[in-house]
Amino acid sequence: MNISVIVPTYRRPAELAVCLAGLKNQLRRPDEVVVVVRDTDELTRDYLCRFDCGDLHWQTVYVSRPGVIAALRAGAERARGEILAVTDDDAEPLPDWLQRIERHFQDPSVGGVGGRDLIIRGGLPSDRCVEPVGLVTWYGRITGNHHWGCGEARDVDVLKGVNMSFRRPLFVLDDHLLGGGAQMYFEVGLCLRIRNMGWRLIYDPGIVVKHYPAQRFDEDKRDEVNSASTYNNAHNEVYVLLQHLAGAGKLAFLLYTFGLGTRGNPGVLAAPWVLARYGLARGAALVQASLRGKLAGCQTYRRVKNEN
């Protein structure tokens, strides 16, 4: 079983160096590592020219289109492995990462495998432990918690982009999501599609990457709420979930998302909380962006459905 590791990166050479060191230290060596770089990213290009790969088999792929979907698609097209494992440039896989991933793929019913992203902030890891991880209710409420998961390996609905792997034929990415960077909810759509095909997705808390959340150089900036990212995220959430929810779940989701919504993509009933937190002008702009994004997500869903 050959395993290719895909690492999309953009303007974070110091973090990428830590990631590649983690891949060089794998007990089960990757059969290849594909680093995907934006063609305008001179910082990373210069670093990779000096990179001492040792015995690590790796290659660089350059893309001109922004966004994680274009990067992952380019990496997958170049990769040759039966299993495609994905991590971020600001993550450091522990030495047994690929060893544990490969073990789960011995089960022919398993289509995807992922694990915990142990978030490191200020030099200290998050030590919280929870059981519910990677679940999607019938009406579209998502429980993440991939960074806090503990206990035994179990079936889930959704894996997280920083620590996930799939059988190659199942790695199909939707090109209708908005955003020029992280493109939130892309892994939700990918995973729900695979689950709806009848494959199992396994979350194993023992499959760990240390995640050092780094600065993002696009409109979907980390820890910075703005109207552009709110619009993109709301669009992607609605579009992706309408694609994969069944029957009455679609209507229930629409009532839920436009009514209450989530902290990142608030609905009408959440407006007072948003206004209190961000102030009248900024809060109103965020609520408006969220509602407009949700409407746009509905329109994208209908358009794609009619095209198919």
C-alpha positions as CSV (number, residue, x, y, z in Angstrom):
1,M,0.0,0.0,0.0
2,N,1.7,3.2,-1.2
3,I,1.0,6.4,0.7
4,S,1.5,9.9,-0.7
5,V,1.4,12.9,1.7
6,I,0.1,16.2,0.3
7,V,1.1,19.5,2.0
8,P,-0.4,22.7,0.6
9,T,1.7,25.7,1.7
10,Y,1.6,29.5,1.3
11,R,4.2,32.0,2.7
12,R,5.0,30.0,5.8
13,P,8.5,28.5,5.2
14,A,9.5,28.4,8.9
15,E,6.3,26.3,9.7
16,L,6.8,24.2,6.6
17,A,10.3,23.3,7.8
18,V,8.8,21.8,11.0
19,C,6.2,19.9,9.0
20,L,8.8,18.4,6.7
21,A,11.0,17.4,9.6
22,G,8.0,15.6,11.1
23,L,7.6,13.7,7.8
24,K,11.3,12.8,7.6
25,N,10.9,11.3,11.1
26,Q,8.1,8.9,10.3
27,L,8.5,5.3,11.4
28,R,6.5,4.3,8.3
29,R,8.2,6.3,5.6
30,P,5.9,8.2,3.2
31,D,6.3,6.8,-0.3
32,E,6.3,10.4,-1.5
33,V,5.6,13.9,-0.3
34,V,4.0,16.4,-2.6
35,V,4.5,20.0,-1.5
36,V,2.0,22.4,-3.3
37,V,3.2,26.0,-3.6
38,R,1.5,29.1,-5.0
39,D,3.6,30.3,-8.0
40,T,3.9,33.8,-6.5
41,D,5.3,32.5,-3.2
42,E,9.0,33.4,-3.5
43,L,9.6,32.8,0.2
44,T,8.6,29.2,0.0
45,R,10.3,28.7,-3.3
46,D,13.6,30.0,-1.9
47,Y,13.3,27.7,1.2
48,L,12.6,24.6,-0.9
49,C,15.7,25.3,-3.0
50,R,17.8,25.0,0.1
51,F,15.8,22.1,1.7
52,D,17.8,19.1,2.8
53,C,15.4,16.3,2.0
54,G,17.7,13.5,3.2
55,D,16.2,10.3,2.0
56,L,12.7,11.8,1.8
57,H,11.2,11.3,-1.6
58,W,9.5,14.6,-2.4
59,Q,8.4,16.9,-5.2
60,T,7.1,20.4,-5.6
61,V,4.0,21.3,-7.5
62,Y,3.2,25.0,-8.4
63,V,-0.3,26.4,-8.8
64,S,-1.5,29.8,-9.9
65,R,-5.0,29.6,-8.6
66,P,-5.5,30.5,-4.9
67,G,-7.4,28.3,-2.4
68,V,-6.8,25.0,-0.7
69,I,-9.0,23.1,-3.2
70,A,-6.9,24.0,-6.2
71,A,-3.8,23.2,-4.2
72,L,-5.0,19.8,-3.1
73,R,-6.4,18.9,-6.5
74,A,-3.0,19.7,-8.1
75,G,-1.2,17.6,-5.4
76,A,-3.6,14.7,-5.9
77,E,-3.1,14.8,-9.7
78,R,0.7,14.5,-9.3
79,A,0.7,12.0,-6.4
80,R,0.9,8.3,-7.2
81,G,-0.1,6.7,-3.9
82,E,-3.1,4.5,-3.3
83,I,-3.7,6.5,-0.1
84,L,-3.6,10.3,-0.1
85,A,-2.7,11.7,3.3
86,V,-3.1,15.5,3.9
87,T,-1.7,17.8,6.5
88,D,-1.1,21.5,6.7
89,D,2.2,23.4,6.6
90,D,1.8,24.5,10.2
91,A,1.4,21.0,11.5
92,E,4.0,18.4,12.7
93,P,2.9,14.8,12.3
94,L,4.1,12.6,15.2
95,P,6.5,9.7,14.2
96,D,3.7,7.0,14.2
97,W,1.3,9.1,12.1
98,L,1.5,7.2,8.9
99,Q,2.0,3.9,10.7
100,R,-1.4,4.2,12.5
101,I,-3.1,5.5,9.3
102,E,-2.0,2.5,7.3
103,R,-3.2,0.1,9.9
104,H,-6.8,1.3,9.6
105,F,-6.8,1.0,5.8
106,Q,-6.2,-2.7,6.1
107,D,-10.0,-2.8,6.6
108,P,-11.5,-2.7,3.0
109,S,-14.6,-0.9,4.3
110,V,-12.7,2.1,5.4
111,G,-12.6,5.0,2.9
112,G,-10.9,7.7,5.1
113,V,-8.9,7.9,8.3
114,G,-8.0,10.9,10.4
115,G,-7.1,11.9,13.9
116,R,-6.4,14.6,16.4
117,D,-4.8,18.0,15.7
118,L,-3.2,18.8,19.0
119,I,-3.3,22.6,19.0
120,I,-0.3,24.2,20.5
121,R,-0.6,27.8,21.6
122,G,2.0,29.6,23.6
123,G,4.1,26.5,23.8
124,L,1.3,24.6,25.6
125,P,-1.0,21.9,24.1
126,S,-4.8,21.9,24.6
127,D,-5.5,19.3,27.2
128,R,-9.3,19.1,27.0
129,C,-10.8,15.6,26.4
130,V,-14.2,15.1,24.8
131,E,-15.9,12.1,23.2
132,P,-18.2,13.5,20.5
133,V,-16.1,14.3,17.4
134,G,-16.8,14.8,13.7
135,L,-20.6,14.3,13.8
136,V,-23.3,15.9,11.6
137,T,-26.9,15.7,12.7
138,W,-29.8,14.9,10.4
139,Y,-30.6,18.7,10.2
140,G,-27.0,19.8,9.6
141,R,-25.6,20.8,13.0
142,I,-21.8,20.0,12.9
143,T,-19.8,18.9,16.0
144,G,-16.1,19.2,15.3
145,N,-13.9,18.7,18.4
146,H,-11.1,17.0,16.3
147,H,-8.5,18.8,18.4
148,W,-10.0,17.5,21.7
149,G,-11.0,14.0,20.8
150,C,-10.0,11.1,23.1
151,G,-10.9,7.5,23.7
152,E,-11.0,4.7,21.2
153,A,-11.0,4.9,17.4
154,R,-14.5,5.2,16.1
155,D,-16.7,6.0,13.0
156,V,-17.4,9.6,12.3
157,D,-19.1,11.7,9.6
158,V,-16.3,14.3,9.1
159,L,-12.5,14.4,9.4
160,K,-10.4,17.6,9.6
161,G,-8.3,18.9,6.8
162,V,-5.1,19.2,8.9
163,N,-5.1,15.4,9.6
164,M,-6.9,13.3,7.1
165,S,-6.3,10.6,4.5
166,F,-8.4,8.8,1.9
167,R,-8.3,6.1,-0.7
168,R,-7.3,7.8,-3.9
169,P,-10.4,7.2,-6.0
170,L,-12.5,8.9,-3.3
171,F,-10.6,12.1,-3.1
172,V,-12.9,14.2,-5.2
173,L,-13.1,17.9,-4.4
174,D,-16.0,20.3,-5.1
175,D,-15.0,23.4,-7.1
176,H,-18.0,25.5,-6.1
177,L,-16.8,26.7,-2.7
178,L,-15.8,30.3,-2.1
179,G,-12.6,31.7,-0.6
180,G,-9.0,32.2,-1.7
181,G,-7.4,30.4,1.2
182,A,-8.8,28.0,3.7
183,Q,-12.2,27.5,1.9
184,M,-14.0,26.4,5.0
185,Y,-16.2,23.3,4.9
186,F,-14.4,21.7,1.9
187,E,-13.6,18.7,4.1
188,V,-17.2,18.5,5.2
189,G,-18.4,18.1,1.7
190,L,-15.6,15.6,0.8
191,C,-16.3,13.5,3.8
192,L,-20.1,13.5,3.6
193,R,-19.9,12.5,0.0
194,I,-17.7,9.5,0.9
195,R,-20.0,8.5,3.8
196,N,-23.1,8.7,1.6
197,M,-21.4,6.3,-0.8
198,G,-21.3,3.7,2.0
199,W,-17.7,4.0,3.1
200,R,-16.6,4.3,6.7
201,L,-14.6,7.2,8.1
202,I,-12.4,6.5,11.1
203,Y,-11.3,9.1,13.7
204,D,-8.4,7.7,15.8
205,P,-7.3,10.1,18.6
206,G,-3.9,8.2,18.6
207,I,-3.2,9.6,15.0
208,V,-1.8,12.9,16.1
209,V,-0.3,16.0,14.4
210,K,0.9,18.9,16.5
211,H,-0.9,22.0,15.1
212,Y,0.8,25.4,15.5
213,P,-1.9,27.7,14.1
214,A,-0.1,30.2,11.9
215,Q,-1.0,33.4,10.2
216,R,-3.1,33.2,7.1
217,F,-2.3,35.5,4.1
218,D,-5.8,35.6,2.6
219,E,-9.3,37.0,3.3
220,D,-10.1,34.0,5.5
221,K,-7.7,35.2,8.2
222,R,-7.3,33.1,11.3
223,D,-8.9,34.6,14.5
224,E,-10.1,37.7,12.6
225,V,-13.8,38.0,11.8
226,N,-14.5,40.1,8.7
227,S,-17.4,40.4,6.3
228,A,-15.6,38.7,3.4
229,S,-14.7,35.5,5.3
230,T,-18.2,35.5,7.0
231,Y,-19.9,35.6,3.6
232,N,-17.6,32.9,2.1
233,N,-18.1,30.6,5.1
234,A,-21.8,31.0,5.3
235,H,-22.1,30.3,1.5
236,N,-19.9,27.2,1.8
237,E,-21.8,25.8,4.8
238,V,-25.2,26.1,3.2
239,Y,-24.1,24.8,-0.2
240,V,-22.2,21.8,1.2
241,L,-24.9,20.7,3.6
242,L,-27.8,21.1,1.1
243,Q,-25.8,18.9,-1.2
244,H,-25.6,16.0,1.3
245,L,-28.6,16.2,3.7
246,A,-31.5,14.0,3.0
247,G,-35.3,14.8,2.7
248,A,-36.7,16.8,5.5
249,G,-33.2,17.4,6.8
250,K,-32.7,20.1,4.1
251,L,-35.7,22.1,5.3
252,A,-34.9,21.7,8.9
253,F,-31.3,22.8,8.2
254,L,-32.5,26.0,6.4
255,L,-34.8,26.9,9.3
256,Y,-32.0,26.3,11.8
257,T,-29.2,28.1,9.8
258,F,-31.3,31.2,8.9
259,G,-32.9,31.3,12.3
260,L,-30.1,30.6,14.8
261,G,-27.1,29.6,12.8
262,T,-23.7,29.2,14.3
263,R,-21.2,31.4,16.1
264,G,-19.3,31.9,12.8
265,N,-22.3,32.1,10.5
266,P,-25.1,33.7,12.6
267,G,-28.8,33.7,11.7
268,V,-31.5,36.3,12.5
269,L,-32.0,35.2,16.1
270,A,-28.3,35.5,16.8
271,A,-28.1,39.1,15.7
272,P,-28.5,40.6,19.3
273,W,-25.5,38.5,20.5
274,V,-23.4,39.6,17.5
275,L,-24.3,43.3,17.9
276,A,-23.4,43.1,21.6
277,R,-20.1,41.5,20.9
278,Y,-18.8,43.5,17.9
279,G,-20.7,46.7,18.2
280,L,-23.6,48.1,16.1
281,A,-21.9,48.9,12.8
282,R,-19.5,45.9,12.6
283,G,-22.0,43.5,14.1
284,A,-24.7,44.5,11.6
285,A,-22.2,44.1,8.7
286,L,-21.3,40.6,9.9
287,V,-24.9,39.5,10.3
288,Q,-25.8,40.9,6.9
289,A,-22.7,39.1,5.3
290,S,-23.8,35.8,6.9
291,L,-27.4,36.0,5.7
292,R,-26.3,37.1,2.2
293,G,-23.8,34.2,2.1
294,K,-26.5,31.7,3.1
295,L,-28.8,33.0,0.4
296,A,-25.9,32.7,-2.1
297,G,-25.2,29.1,-0.9
298,C,-28.9,28.2,-1.7
299,Q,-28.6,29.7,-5.1
300,T,-25.3,27.8,-5.8
301,Y,-27.0,24.6,-4.7
302,R,-30.0,25.0,-7.0
303,R,-27.7,26.0,-9.9
304,V,-25.5,23.0,-9.5
305,K,-28.4,20.6,-9.0
306,N,-30.0,21.9,-12.2
307,E,-26.7,21.5,-14.1
308,N,-26.5,17.9,-13.0
